């Protein structure tokens, strides 16, 4: 197995391209949905968040390929992407004024204390689900010299054509010499709907997801996903459910032999470890397997303001470390630190500075900065 090789930076090269759905997340804060009168709107997307974090916090040149609907919400999304410093490559759709197609809505509150956060979706007639092979001119896109390409399981679950598009893009990325990463991000609700649309029973949703995701992961260099993602997303055997949710890296590292046996192309696998004591109090760590060696980040206690996007924050910091030539330990700590800090602010993308991330990664504290 060849080691992970990162393309060299240059003034003529872009750093990272993400492929995925852009969504709006409506957030009522700590108020339960049934009682909420006001909501904050966050522009988000599991794949886009990584590109936005790399641009806004880490200063890299990033882009997103996605669907955009020509109506006011689409304009709101496009402006947020531009504000984050991310270049947009869009397949644009006309809105019929009544039924769509639409920019998807994710409803997600923060929970509080013993009350867990709640997440549900309105992805009916979503424009991103209409994306398919041929939606983008990858030769023209990768002519920009992207060093890294990233996508994820949320986008792959939207329709049969989105998973095919992911593979098409990955093949183009590899041809262009880019590193290819994929976040399994297994979401049972999305895969259950995908199974129903194909006439499959709910019991076969995991089977369908694993078949689709395994086809994608054969094209991947860097995989992000915890042991549950690996089990349900790739159909691998792993620890029983009662061991999940604990800060035990052995469960994750114990599955790496299966991953590399089935997917010898994989050079790195990483994930966060989160032990949830309440909606606002978590224990937090992260792990990385890279080129046959295992690494574990420190463990810290988090006072969580908004947990959504923490995993994407981890991925962004980790990728930044790789792209800037950090050691594996340094890259892992940067991901761990950025993911932790991202949970201290509202919204799904980074509101912290690189100085703050580096200080926390090196053992900094929350003492006041004067």
VOBA-1610 file (N, C-alpha, C; in pm, whole numbers, padded with zeros to 5 digits, always signed):
BEGIN
Unk+00084-00119+00000Unk+00000+00000+00000Unk+00088+00124+00000Unk+00069+00212-00098Unk+00147+00334-00108Unk+00104+00431+00002Unk+00198+00508+00057Unk+00162+00606+00161Unk+00082+00722+00102Unk+00015+00795+00192Unk-00060+00912+00150Unk+00036+01018+00097Unk+00013+01065-00024Unk+00098+01165-00087Unk+00016+01288-00118Unk+00057+01404-00067Unk-00017+01528-00082Unk+00045+01611-00195Unk-00031+01653-00295Unk+00024+01740-00399Unk+00080+01868-00341Unk+00188+01915-00399Unk+00254+02036-00348Unk+00170+02160-00378Unk+00172+02257-00286Unk+00100+02383-00312Unk+00176+02470-00411Unk+00103+02556-00479Unk+00165+02656-00565Unk+00064+02767-00587Unk+00112+02880-00636Unk+00024+02995-00657Unk-00081+02968-00764Unk-00055+02869-00850Unk-00149+02839-00959Unk-00248+02729-00923Unk-00240+02676-00800Unk-00326+02565-00762Unk-00427+02608-00656Unk-00547+02554-00667Unk-00647+02568-00561Unk-00627+02453-00462Unk-00679+02469-00342Unk-00652+02370-00238Unk-00754+02257-00231Unk-00883+02289-00227Unk-00980+02185-00197Unk-01114+02213-00263Unk-01175+02109-00320Unk-01309+02115-00379Unk-01399+02017-00307Unk-01517+02063-00266Unk-01617+01976-00205Unk-01736+01960-00300Unk-01794+01842-00301Unk-01916+01814-00378Unk-02024+01772-00280Unk-02137+01846-00279Unk-02245+01809-00188Unk-02361+01906-00197Unk-02464+01879-00118Unk-02583+01964-00116Unk-02561+02083-00024Unk-02608+02199-00068Unk-02616+02316+00017Unk-02756+02321+00076Unk-02765+02341+00207Unk-02895+02341+00274Unk-02906+02460+00367Unk-03028+02491+00408Unk-03050+02587+00515Unk-03090+02512+00640Unk-03025+02545+00752Unk-03062+02483+00880Unk-03136+02586+00963Unk-03257+02552+01004Unk-03336+02639+01091Unk-03318+02595+01235Unk-03277+02688+01317Unk-03234+02659+01453Unk-03312+02746+01552Unk-03401+02684+01633Unk-03475+02761+01733Unk-03401+02779+01864Unk-03273+02740+01865Unk-03196+02749+01989Unk-03235+02639+02086Unk-03260+02675+02211Unk-03295+02576+02312Unk-03446+02557+02324Unk-03525+02633+02249Unk-03670+02621+02256Unk-03717+02501+02173Unk-03801+02414+02228Unk-03852+02302+02149Unk-03928+02352+02027Unk-03924+02276+01917Unk-03983+02320+01792Unk-04131+02358+01805Unk-04206+02279+01879Unk-04350+02302+01889Unk-04383+02434+01958Unk-04286+02490+02032Unk-04308+02614+02105Unk-04233+02733+02045Unk-04151+02709+01942Unk-04063+02813+01890Unk-04137+02911+01800Unk-04103+03038+01813Unk-04160+03143+01729Unk-04056+03202+01633Unk-03929+03189+01668Unk-03823+03246+01585Unk-03713+03142+01564Unk-03644+03154+01452Unk-03538+03061+01416Unk-03420+03137+01357Unk-03300+03092+01387Unk-03182+03139+01315Unk-03164+03052+01192Unk-03118+03113+01082Unk-03093+03039+00960Unk-02943+03027+00939Unk-02895+02903+00926Unk-02755+02877+00900Unk-02744+02808+00765Unk-02654+02854+00680Unk-02626+02785+00554Unk-02525+02675+00583Unk-02557+02555+00537Unk-02482+02439+00581Unk-02475+02335+00470Unk-02424+02220+00507Unk-02409+02105+00419Unk-02288+02026+00463Unk-02303+01897+00489Unk-02193+01818+00544Unk-02064+01831+00466Unk-02074+01840+00335Unk-01955+01850+00251Unk-01908+01996+00241Unk-02002+02087+00221Unk-01970+02229+00210Unk-01903+02281+00338Unk-01949+02236+00454Unk-01895+02286+00580Unk-01743+02273+00586Unk-01690+02164+00533Unk-01546+02142+00536Unk-01475+02248+00452Unk-01529+02275+00332Unk-01470+02378+00245Unk-01479+02515+00310Unk-01592+02546+00372Unk-01610+02677+00437Unk-01514+02693+00554Unk-01496+02588+00634Unk-01402+02594+00746Unk-01260+02616+00699Unk-01221+02543+00595Unk-01084+02555+00544Unk-01058+02695+00490Unk-01160+02758+00434Unk-01144+02894+00382Unk-01146+02997+00493Unk-01249+02994+00578Unk-01270+03103+00673Unk-01174+03098+00792Unk-01142+02979+00840Unk-01051+02968+00954Unk-00907+02949+00911Unk-00884+02860+00813Unk-00748+02818+00781Unk-00688+02890+00660Unk-00769+02971+00591Unk-00715+03055+00486Unk-00679+02985+00357Unk-00736+02866+00334Unk-00707+02794+00210Unk-00803+02836+00100Unk-00766+02803-00024Unk-00848+02836-00141Unk-00938+02716-00172Unk-01068+02733-00145Unk-01160+02620-00156Unk-01279+02654-00244Unk-01351+02548-00283Unk-01468+02563-00369Unk-01568+02455-00335Unk-01693+02477-00378Unk-01798+02377-00363Unk-01872+02362-00495Unk-01901+02238-00533Unk-01985+02208-00648Unk-02119+02162-00595Unk-02227+02228-00636Unk-02357+02199-00578Unk-02469+02247-00670Unk-02593+02226-00624Unk-02712+02275-00693Unk-02757+02405-00629Unk-02810+02494-00712Unk-02861+02622-00662Unk-02992+02653-00733Unk-03095+02687-00656Unk-03226+02721-00712Unk-03235+02872-00727Unk-03287+02916-00841Unk-03296+03060-00871Unk-03421+03119-00806Unk-03413+03141-00675Unk-03517+03210-00600Unk-03452+03272-00477Unk-03524+03349-00396Unk-03458+03424-00289Unk-03374+03339-00193Unk-03421+03218-00159Unk-03343+03135-00068Unk-03212+03092-00133Unk-03218+03064-00263Unk-03096+03032-00335Unk-02997+03147-00332Unk-03048+03269-00346Unk-02961+03386-00340Unk-02900+03401-00201Unk-02980+03374-00099Unk-02929+03381+00039Unk-02815+03280+00059Unk-02833+03160+00006Unk-02730+03058+00017Unk-02605+03100-00059Unk-02623+03149-00182Unk-02508+03187-00264Unk-02426+03298-00197Unk-02494+03393-00135Unk-02423+03502-00067Unk-02344+03449+00053Unk-02401+03353+00125Unk-02331+03297+00240Unk-02205+03222+00196Unk-02215+03148+00086Unk-02099+03077+00034Unk-01990+03176-00005Unk-02029+03282-00073Unk-01933+03385-00115Unk-01870+03452+00008Unk-01951+03481+00109Unk-01900+03546+00230Unk-01799+03458+00302Unk-01818+03327+00295Unk-01725+03235+00360Unk-01593+03225+00287Unk-01584+03284+00167Unk-01462+03278+00090Unk-01451+03155+00003Unk-01565+03090-00023Unk-01568+02967-00102Unk-01619+02998-00243Unk-01550+02947-00344Unk-01594+02963-00482Unk-01705+02862-00512Unk-01810+02905-00580Unk-01920+02815-00611Unk-01919+02771-00757Unk-01931+02641-00779Unk-01957+02584-00912Unk-02098+02527-00905Unk-02191+02588-00976Unk-02332+02555-00956Unk-02399+02501-01083Unk-02482+02402-01063Unk-02585+02367-01161Unk-02712+02436-01112Unk-02764+02528-01192Unk-02874+02614-01148Unk-03008+02559-01197Unk-03108+02570-01110Unk-03243+02521-01139Unk-03343+02635-01126Unk-03439+02638-01217Unk-03547+02737-01209Unk-03652+02689-01108Unk-03709+02784-01035Unk-03814+02754-00937Unk-03950+02776-01004Unk-04043+02679-00987Unk-04172+02692-01057Unk-04271+02781-00984Unk-04231+02835-00868Unk-04318+02926-00795Unk-04411+02859-00697Unk-04421+02727-00704Unk-04514+02655-00616Unk-04448+02534-00551Unk-04397+02443-00631Unk-04350+02316-00577Unk-04199+02299-00578Unk-04128+02382-00648Unk-03984+02367-00646Unk-03923+02363-00784Unk-03805+02303-00796Unk-03729+02236-00690Unk-03682+02333-00582Unk-03641+02277-00469Unk-03614+02356-00350Unk-03471+02339-00300Unk-03426+02436-00223Unk-03309+02418-00138Unk-03359+02348-00011Unk-03295+02241+00026Unk-03342+02161+00139Unk-03336+02238+00269Unk-03424+02198+00361Unk-03427+02256+00496Unk-03396+02145+00597Unk-03303+02174+00685Unk-03275+02086+00799Unk-03320+02160+00924Unk-03406+02096+01001Unk-03453+02153+01128Unk-03370+02090+01241Unk-03304+02171+01320Unk-03216+02116+01424Unk-03209+02211+01541Unk-03256+02167+01657Unk-03244+02251+01776Unk-03120+02210+01855Unk-03091+02282+01962Unk-02969+02257+02039Unk-02989+02164+02157Unk-03115+02139+02194Unk-03137+02067+02318Unk-03087+02149+02436Unk-03095+02092+02553Unk-03046+02159+02673Unk-03041+02058+02786Unk-02925+02046+02851Unk-02913+01955+02963Unk-02952+01812+02928Unk-03050+01758+03000Unk-03093+01621+02977Unk-03177+01605+02851Unk-03221+01716+02790Unk-03303+01710+02668Unk-03212+01711+02546Unk-03217+01602+02471Unk-03127+01585+02357Unk-03166+01675+02241Unk-03071+01713+02155Unk-03105+01786+02032Unk-03195+01701+01943Unk-03276+01768+01861Unk-03367+01701+01768Unk-03334+01747+01627Unk-03327+01651+01533Unk-03298+01682+01393Unk-03401+01613+01304Unk-03459+01690+01211Unk-03542+01629+01106Unk-03530+01715+00982Unk-03588+01668+00872Unk-03559+01728+00742Unk-03686+01762+00665Unk-03671+01858+00574Unk-03765+01874+00463Unk-03679+01880+00337Unk-03660+01763+00276Unk-03577+01753+00156Unk-03663+01715+00036Unk-03793+01744+00044Unk-03885+01712-00065Unk-03848+01794-00189Unk-03840+01726-00302Unk-03810+01790-00430Unk-03684+01876-00420Unk-03580+01820-00360Unk-03455+01892-00340Unk-03377+01900-00471Unk-03330+02019-00504Unk-03256+02038-00628Unk-03130+01953-00631Unk-03059+01944-00519Unk-02933+01869-00517Unk-02953+01722-00552Unk-03072+01667-00519Unk-03098+01527-00551Unk-03110+01504-00701Unk-03127+01611-00779Unk-03137+01600-00924Unk-03001+01600-00993Unk-02898+01630-00918Unk-02764+01629-00977Unk-02728+01488-01021Unk-02654+01478-01131Unk-02624+01347-01189Unk-02494+01355-01269Unk-02440+01242-01310Unk-02322+01248-01396Unk-02347+01338-01516Unk-02251+01424-01544Unk-02267+01521-01651Unk-02314+01657-01604Unk-02351+01670-01476Unk-02397+01799-01424Unk-02285+01902-01419Unk-02160+01856-01412Unk-02045+01947-01406Unk-01941+01905-01508Unk-01869+02001-01560Unk-01757+01976-01649Unk-01632+01960-01563Unk-01605+01838-01522Unk-01496+01815-01428Unk-01360+01849-01487Unk-01342+01830-01617Unk-01214+01866-01678Unk-01188+02015-01659Unk-01290+02098-01677Unk-01274+02242-01659Unk-01253+02276-01511Unk-01328+02210-01424Unk-01316+02239-01280Unk-01176+02202-01230Unk-01130+02081-01262Unk-01001+02037-01210Unk-00883+02100-01282Unk-00910+02174-01388Unk-00804+02253-01450Unk-00753+02361-01354Unk-00831+02390-01249Unk-00788+02486-01147Unk-00676+02430-01058Unk-00650+02301-01073Unk-00539+02241-00999Unk-00570+02204-00856Unk-00693+02165-00826Unk-00730+02130-00688Unk-00642+02016-00636Unk-00594+02035-00513Unk-00507+01936-00450Unk-00586+01830-00373Unk-00710+01861-00339Unk-00788+01772-00252Unk-00933+01778-00298Unk-00999+01663-00301Unk-01142+01655-00333Unk-01213+01583-00219Unk-01331+01636-00181Unk-01403+01581-00067Unk-01552+01570-00096Unk-01612+01459-00056Unk-01758+01446-00059Unk-01801+01360+00059Unk-01930+01322+00062Unk-01977+01251+00180Unk-02103+01171+00160Unk-02134+01091+00262Unk-02247+00999+00256Unk-02382+01066+00259Unk-02392+01188+00313Unk-02520+01258+00312Unk-02562+01287+00168Unk-02469+01342+00090Unk-02500+01371-00050Unk-02524+01242-00129Unk-02446+01140-00103Unk-02462+01014-00176Unk-02598+00949-00151Unk-02658+00977-00036Unk-02787+00915-00001Unk-02906+00981-00068Unk-02887+01099-00127Unk-03002+01176-00174Unk-03075+01111-00291Unk-03005+01045-00380Unk-03067+00981-00495Unk-02967+00886-00559Unk-03013+00792-00642Unk-02918+00705-00712Unk-02820+00784-00798Unk-02864+00898-00853Unk-02775+00973-00942Unk-02669+01051-00866Unk-02695+01091-00740Unk-02592+01165-00667Unk-02476+01073-00632Unk-02502+00948-00598Unk-02392+00856-00571Unk-02310+00830-00697Unk-02376+00824-00811Unk-02304+00807-00938Unk-02219+00930-00968Unk-02271+01048-00935Unk-02197+01172-00957Unk-02073+01177-00869Unk-02084+01130-00744Unk-01968+01126-00655Unk-01856+01045-00718Unk-01890+00927-00770Unk-01789+00842-00832Unk-01729+00910-00955Unk-01813+00971-01038Unk-01763+01042-01156Unk-01663+01150-01114Unk-01697+01227-01010Unk-01608+01334-00964Unk-01479+01277-00906Unk-01489+01169-00832Unk-01369+01108-00774Unk-01274+01057-00882Unk-01329+00998-00985Unk-01245+00951-01095Unk-01173+01068-01162Unk-01244+01180-01179Unk-01181+01299-01237Unk-01076+01356-01143Unk-01104+01354-01012Unk-01008+01406-00914Unk-00880+01324-00914Unk-00894+01194-00916Unk-00776+01107-00916Unk-00694+01127-01044Unk-00763+01142-01156Unk-00696+01168-01283Unk-00616+01297-01276Unk-00670+01395-01203Unk-00604+01525-01189Unk-00496+01526-01081Unk-00479+01414-01010Unk-00375+01403-00910Unk-00414+01451-00772Unk-00543+01470-00745Unk-00589+01519-00614Unk-00606+01403-00516Unk-00586+01432-00389Unk-00624+01339-00283Unk-00776+01335-00277Unk-00833+01217-00254Unk-00978+01200-00249Unk-01017+01159-00107Unk-01107+01236-00045Unk-01157+01202+00088Unk-01308+01188+00085Unk-01360+01114+00184Unk-01503+01088+00191Unk-01541+01069+00337Unk-01646+01140+00379Unk-01700+01126+00514Unk-01824+01040+00505Unk-01820+00922+00566Unk-01934+00828+00556Unk-02063+00890+00607Unk-02058+00966+00717Unk-02175+01041+00766Unk-02305+00963+00748Unk-02310+00843+00802Unk-02428+00758+00784Unk-02548+00820+00855Unk-02655+00846+00779Unk-02779+00901+00833Unk-02892+00804+00802Unk-02939+00733+00906Unk-03037+00626+00887Unk-03165+00677+00820Unk-03210+00798+00856Unk-03334+00851+00799Unk-03322+00868+00648Unk-03209+00919+00603Unk-03191+00941+00459Unk-03185+00809+00383Unk-03115+00711+00436Unk-03103+00584+00367Unk-03234+00505+00370Unk-03315+00524+00475Unk-03446+00459+00479Unk-03536+00510+00368Unk-03534+00642+00346Unk-03613+00700+00237Unk-03561+00653+00102Unk-03428+00650+00087Unk-03369+00602-00037Unk-03410+00459-00067Unk-03415+00376+00036Unk-03456+00237+00017Unk-03602+00228-00024Unk-03688+00308+00041Unk-03831+00305+00009Unk-03855+00347-00136Unk-03780+00447-00183Unk-03798+00494-00320Unk-03756+00389-00423Unk-03673+00294-00380Unk-03631+00185-00468Unk-03714+00059-00446Unk-03820+00073-00365Unk-03908-00040-00340Unk-03852-00141-00242Unk-03754-00100-00162Unk-03693-00190-00065Unk-03753-00166+00073Unk-03755-00266+00155Unk-03806-00253+00291Unk-03708-00176+00377Unk-03759-00123+00486Unk-03672-00051+00579Unk-03561-00140+00632Unk-03591-00267+00647Unk-03491-00362+00698Unk-03373-00375+00603Unk-03395-00342+00476Unk-03288-00355+00378Unk-03219-00222+00349Unk-03254-00119+00425Unk-03193+00012+00402Unk-03043+00008+00423Unk-02997-00056+00531Unk-02854-00064+00557Unk-02783-00141+00446Unk-02847-00246+00397Unk-02788-00324+00290Unk-02769-00239+00164Unk-02871-00160+00131Unk-02861-00072+00015Unk-02756+00035+00033Unk-02750+00092+00155Unk-02650+00194+00183Unk-02510+00137+00169Unk-02487+00019+00226Unk-02354-00042+00221Unk-02312-00071+00077Unk-02405-00117-00004Unk-02373-00145-00144Unk-02329-00017-00215Unk-02404+00089-00195Unk-02372+00217-00259Unk-02240+00274-00208Unk-02224+00277-00076Unk-02106+00339-00018Unk-01978+00259-00044Unk-01990+00128-00049Unk-01872+00047-00080Unk-01822+00076-00221Unk-01914+00097-00314Unk-01873+00132-00450Unk-01797+00264-00453Unk-01840+00357-00367Unk-01773+00488-00361Unk-01637+00477-00295Unk-01630+00407-00183Unk-01508+00404-00101Unk-01392+00337-00174Unk-01420+00260-00277Unk-01312+00202-00357Unk-01229+00307-00430Unk-01278+00431-00433Unk-01207+00540-00501Unk-01142+00637-00403Unk-01141+00604-00274Unk-01107+00699-00168Unk-00968+00675-00111Unk-00898+00785-00079Unk-00769+00779-00010Unk-00785+00797+00141Unk-00867+00897+00181Unk-00883+00934+00322Unk-01031+00919+00358Unk-01059+00835+00456Unk-01196+00805+00497Unk-01221+00860+00636Unk-01333+00928+00653Unk-01374+00979+00784Unk-01500+00904+00826Unk-01500+00850+00947Unk-01617+00777+00995Unk-01586+00701+01122Unk-01684+00697+01213Unk-01665+00622+01337Unk-01702+00476+01318Unk-01696+00399+01426Unk-01723+00255+01410Unk-01865+00226+01366Unk-01962+00311+01407Unk-02100+00291+01360Unk-02111+00319+01211Unk-02044+00425+01163Unk-02042+00453+01021Unk-01982+00336+00943Unk-01871+00282+00996Unk-01804+00171+00928Unk-01893+00047+00923Unk-01966+00024+01032Unk-02054-00094+01036Unk-02174-00078+00944Unk-02248+00030+00963Unk-02372+00046+00888Unk-02348+00098+00747Unk-02246+00182+00731Unk-02219+00238+00600Unk-02146+00143+00507Unk-02060+00057+00564Unk-01981-00033+00481Unk-02012-00180+00505Unk-02105-00207+00597Unk-02143-00346+00622Unk-02035-00427+00690Unk-01950-00363+00771Unk-01844-00434+00840Unk-01890-00477+00979Unk-01829-00580+01030Unk-01861-00625+01165Unk-01783-00543+01265Unk-01846-00518+01381Unk-01781-00435+01481Unk-01836-00460+01620Unk-01805-00372+01715Unk-01848-00389+01854Unk-01998-00379+01870Unk-02047-00439+01977Unk-02190-00433+02006Unk-02230-00291+02044Unk-02360-00263+02033Unk-02410-00127+02051Unk-02377-00069+02188Unk-02369-00154+02292Unk-02350-00098+02425Unk-02212-00039+02445Unk-02118-00072+02357Unk-01984-00015+02370Unk-01970+00118+02299Unk-02071+00156+02224Unk-02063+00279+02147Unk-02083+00400+02238Unk-02030+00513+02195Unk-02048+00636+02270Unk-01947+00654+02380Unk-01853+00559+02395Unk-01750+00574+02496Unk-01620+00616+02428Unk-01533+00682+02505Unk-01406+00726+02448Unk-01307+00611+02451Unk-01333+00512+02369Unk-01251+00391+02363Unk-01198+00376+02221Unk-01077+00421+02193Unk-01025+00413+02056Unk-01004+00271+02008Unk-00999+00174+02100Unk-00973+00036+02057Unk-01084-00016+01967Unk-01209+00026+01989Unk-01319-00018+01904Unk-01298+00029+01761Unk-01249+00151+01746Unk-01222+00205+01613Unk-01102+00136+01549Unk-00991+00133+01621Unk-00870+00074+01565Unk-00889-00075+01537Unk-00977-00140+01615Unk-01002-00282+01593Unk-01068-00313+01460Unk-01130-00212+01399Unk-01198-00233+01271Unk-01110-00199+01150Unk-00993-00142+01174Unk-00910-00096+01063Unk-00865-00211+00975Unk-00835-00327+01035Unk-00791-00441+00955Unk-00898-00481+00853Unk-01026-00473+00896Unk-01135-00503+00802Unk-01142-00399+00691Unk-01125-00273+00729Unk-01133-00165+00631Unk-01024-00182+00525Unk-00901-00202+00569Unk-00790-00210+00475Unk-00791-00340+00395Unk-00848-00446+00450Unk-00861-00571+00374Unk-00958-00552+00259Unk-01073-00491+00287Unk-01174-00471+00184Unk-01139-00357+00089Unk-01066-00257+00141Unk-01035-00137+00062Unk-00886-00106+00073Unk-00802-00179+00002Unk-00657-00156+00012Unk-00614-00020-00038Unk-00703+00051-00107Unk-00673+00186-00153Unk-00672+00288-00040Unk-00734+00256+00073Unk-00746+00352+00185Unk-00610+00370+00252Unk-00570+00496+00266Unk-00442+00529+00328Unk-00457+00590+00467Unk-00577+00646+00495Unk-00600+00708+00625Unk-00747+00695+00661Unk-00773+00671+00790Unk-00909+00668+00843Unk-00907+00747+00974Unk-01006+00834+00993Unk-01007+00918+01113Unk-01150+00941+01158Unk-01165+00973+01286Unk-01297+01006+01340Unk-01282+01079+01473Unk-01390+01144+01512Unk-01398+01200+01646Unk-01451+01094+01742Unk-01420+01110+01868Unk-01477+01029+01976Unk-01549+01123+02070Unk-01676+01094+02095Unk-01757+01186+02175Unk-01837+01105+02277Unk-01821+01139+02403Unk-01900+01078+02510Unk-01995+01186+02562Unk-02125+01167+02541Unk-02224+01269+02571Unk-02280+01248+02712Unk-02253+01343+02800Unk-02307+01339+02936Unk-02437+01417+02945Unk-02449+01523+02866Unk-02573+01599+02853Unk-02563+01672+02720Unk-02668+01742+02682Unk-02664+01815+02556Unk-02551+01918+02555Unk-02510+01963+02671Unk-02413+02072+02681Unk-02279+02031+02742Unk-02266+01904+02774Unk-02142+01858+02837Unk-02096+01729+02771Unk-01984+01737+02698Unk-01931+01622+02626Unk-01785+01599+02664Unk-01744+01473+02656Unk-01602+01440+02656Unk-01562+01422+02511Unk-01446+01471+02472Unk-01413+01484+02329Unk-01270+01438+02302Unk-01255+01354+02201Unk-01123+01316+02155Unk-01133+01283+02006Unk-01028+01230+01949Unk-01026+01194+01808Unk-00914+01095+01783Unk-00927+01019+01675Unk-00828+00917+01642Unk-00798+00920+01493Unk-00678+00874+01458Unk-00633+00870+01319Unk-00551+00744+01297Unk-00581+00674+01191Unk-00496+00567+01140Unk-00441+00614+01007Unk-00309+00618+00995Unk-00245+00671+00874Unk-00125+00586+00837Unk-00128+00532+00716Unk-00015+00456+00663Unk+00034+00349+00760Unk-00063+00279+00824Unk-00029+00167+00910Unk-00001+00202+01055Unk-00007+00331+01092Unk+00018+00371+01230Unk-00105+00437+01291Unk-00120+00422+01423Unk-00237+00473+01494Unk-00198+00591+01582Unk-00288+00691+01586Unk-00264+00811+01665Unk-00392+00847+01740Unk-00378+00897+01862Unk-00492+00936+01944Unk-00472+01079+01995Unk-00576+01161+01981Unk-00570+01299+02029Unk-00593+01303+02180Unk-00564+01416+02244Unk-00597+01431+02386Unk-00748+01421+02409Unk-00785+01411+02534Unk-00926+01411+02573Unk-00953+01537+02654Unk-01067+01602+02623Unk-01103+01722+02698Unk-01253+01723+02724Unk-01294+01806+02818Unk-01435+01829+02846Unk-01482+01950+02767Unk-01595+01935+02698Unk-01651+02045+02621Unk-01778+02097+02685Unk-01789+02228+02698Unk-01915+02294+02728Unk-01974+02337+02595Unk-02072+02262+02548Unk-02121+02273+02410Unk-02229+02379+02399Unk-02212+02469+02304Unk-02316+02567+02271Unk-02404+02514+02156Unk-02341+02463+02050Unk-02413+02408+01934Unk-02326+02298+01876Unk-02369+02173+01890Unk-02284+02062+01852Unk-02280+02037+01702Unk-02376+02090+01626Unk-02384+02060+01483Unk-02260+02114+01411Unk-02198+02030+01331Unk-02082+02070+01254Unk-01949+02039+01320Unk-01951+01984+01440Unk-01825+01953+01508Unk-01740+01853+01431Unk-01805+01751+01376Unk-01732+01651+01298Unk-01673+01710+01171Unk-01748+01798+01104Unk-01695+01866+00985Unk-01579+01958+01023Unk-01589+02018+01141Unk-01478+02101+01189Unk-01353+02018+01212Unk-01370+01898+01267Unk-01257+01807+01284Unk-01194+01773+01150Unk-01277+01735+01053Unk-01225+01698+00922Unk-01146+01812+00859Unk-01198+01935+00870Unk-01131+02050+00811Unk-00993+02071+00873Unk-00985+02065+01005Unk-00856+02084+01070Unk-00756+01974+01035Unk-00805+01851+01029Unk-00719+01738+00991Unk-00667+01756+00848Unk-00757+01789+00755Unk-00715+01807+00615Unk-00616+01924+00603Unk-00640+02030+00678Unk-00547+02143+00678Unk-00408+02097+00720Unk-00403+02016+00822Unk-00274+01964+00867Unk-00203+01886+00758Unk-00277+01799+00689Unk-00219+01722+00580Unk-00171+01814+00467Unk-00257+01910+00430Unk-00227+01997+00315Unk-00110+02091+00341Unk-00080+02117+00467Unk+00029+02210+00500Unk+00152+02137+00554Unk+00156+02005+00538Unk+00277+01930+00572Unk+00302+01908+00719Unk+00196+01913+00801Unk+00214+01885+00943Unk+00239+01736+00966Unk+00294+01702+01081Unk+00308+01562+01117Unk+00170+01503+01144Unk+00157+01370+01142Unk+00026+01311+01172Unk-00028+01355+01307Unk+00059+01362+01409Unk+00013+01404+01541Unk-00038+01547+01539Unk+00034+01635+01468Unk-00007+01775+01460Unk-00138+01790+01383Unk-00152+01717+01272Unk-00274+01724+01193Unk-00394+01678+01274Unk-00377+01569+01349Unk-00487+01516+01431Unk-00525+01617+01539Unk-00428+01678+01604Unk-00458+01775+01709Unk-00526+01899+01654Unk-00487+01942+01533Unk-00554+02056+01472Unk-00700+02026+01444Unk-00728+01906+01394Unk-00867+01866+01371Unk-00945+01858+01501Unk-00885+01795+01601Unk-00947+01782+01733Unk-00977+01919+01794Unk-00880+02010+01785Unk-00896+02143+01844Unk-01002+02224+01770Unk-01000+02221+01637Unk-01096+02301+01562Unk-01238+02248+01581Unk-01255+02116+01581Unk-01387+02059+01605Unk-01441+02097+01742Unk-01353+02097+01842Unk-01395+02135+01977Unk-01438+02280+01981Unk-01358+02369+01924Unk-01389+02511+01928Unk-01514+02545+01847Unk-01538+02471+01739Unk-01656+02498+01657Unk-01785+02477+01737Unk-01783+02386+01834Unk-01904+02361+01914Unk-01932+02473+02013Unk-01842+02570+02025Unk-01863+02681+02120Unk-01933+02800+02057Unk-01965+02792+01927Unk-02028+02904+01857Unk-02154+02856+01787Unk-02246+02946+01755Unk-02367+02906+01682Unk-02336+02874+01536Unk-02424+02796+01475Unk-02408+02765+01334Unk-02322+02644+01310Unk-02306+02613+01180Unk-02244+02488+01138Unk-02100+02504+01093Unk-02054+02627+01072Unk-01921+02650+01020Unk-01841+02739+01115Unk-01713+02749+01087Unk-01618+02805+01182Unk-01637+02954+01207Unk-01631+02993+01335Unk-01626+03133+01375Unk-01502+03160+01460Unk-01403+03071+01452Unk-01282+03087+01533Unk-01164+03114+01441Unk-01054+03157+01500Unk-00935+03193+01423Unk-00833+03081+01428Unk-00741+03085+01332Unk-00634+02985+01330Unk-00548+02996+01455Unk-00523+03117+01503Unk-00446+03134+01626Unk-00511+03062+01743Unk-00644+03072+01753Unk-00716+03004+01861Unk-00704+02853+01849Unk-00716+02803+01725Unk-00706+02658+01703Unk-00567+02608+01740Unk-00465+02678+01693Unk-00329+02634+01721Unk-00298+02640+01870Unk-00348+02742+01939Unk-00324+02753+02083Unk-00390+02639+02158Unk-00514+02605+02121Unk-00584+02496+02188Unk-00517+02363+02157Unk-00474+02344+02032Unk-00407+02220+01994Unk-00278+02199+02071Unk-00214+02310+02109Unk-00088+02302+02181Unk-00107+02301+02334Unk-00233+02290+02377Unk-00259+02279+02520Unk-00307+02406+02584Unk-00357+02500+02503Unk-00406+02626+02556Unk-00532+02609+02639Unk-00571+02714+02705Unk-00689+02711+02792Unk-00786+02823+02753Unk-00894+02833+02828Unk-00994+02935+02802Unk-00973+03061+02886Unk-00850+03079+02937Unk-00822+03202+03011Unk-00840+03323+02920Unk-00883+03433+02976Unk-00910+03553+02898Unk-00783+03600+02826Unk-00801+03643+02701Unk-00690+03695+02622Unk-00695+03847+02627Unk-00592+03911+02682Unk-00590+04057+02698Unk-00488+04119+02603
//
